[in-house]
Amino acid sequence: MKRRDLFLGSTTRAFGARHVVGRRALGRGLARRAVTLMEVLLVLIIMVVLAGFGIVAFQGTAENAKKREAKAMIGLLSGALKRYQLEAGGFPSALDALYQTPSDISDPTLWVQCIDKPIPADPWGKPYEYKPSGSTFEILSMGPDGQSGTADDIKS
């Protein structure tokens, strides 16, 4: 078949089926390279929907990561307080005593630095609460709502 026949609407047989090759069929293939506005809008809508699902899923993951971070810090502080109790003979009056010498310690020679850096705020930007009571203590993070005594508090 000659090239000239493709443009004149000739017919060919391929694998037993009859196919019409003509100007319209060939012309559509060349003109179809452009993307219509409807196709662009459809792709944008699909992308927005998928991004929305991703954001919702990520928010829950980020919140859980913050809770795990607070639990890990409370565990670290609990271990440091137990070491302080062994070295100084009791619990400090404030968490800062784990990092720097407290002013209310009876024998400054017994003080030992239990952590290397100042105590950071919890993942929500609030300080950890520390409540010593005799031979026990409680450390807590106020959680996402920033209110003490609510259901989302994270305790030692």
Buried (B, 14 or more C-beta within 10 A) or exposed (E): EEEEEBEEEEEEEEEEEEEEBBEEEEEEEEEEEEEEEEEEEEEEEEEEEEEEEEEEEEEEEEBEEBBEBBBEBBEBBBEBBEBBBEEBEBBBEEBBBBBEEBEEBEEEEEBEEBBEEEBEEBBBEBEBBBEBEEEEBEBBBBBBEEEEEEEBBBEB
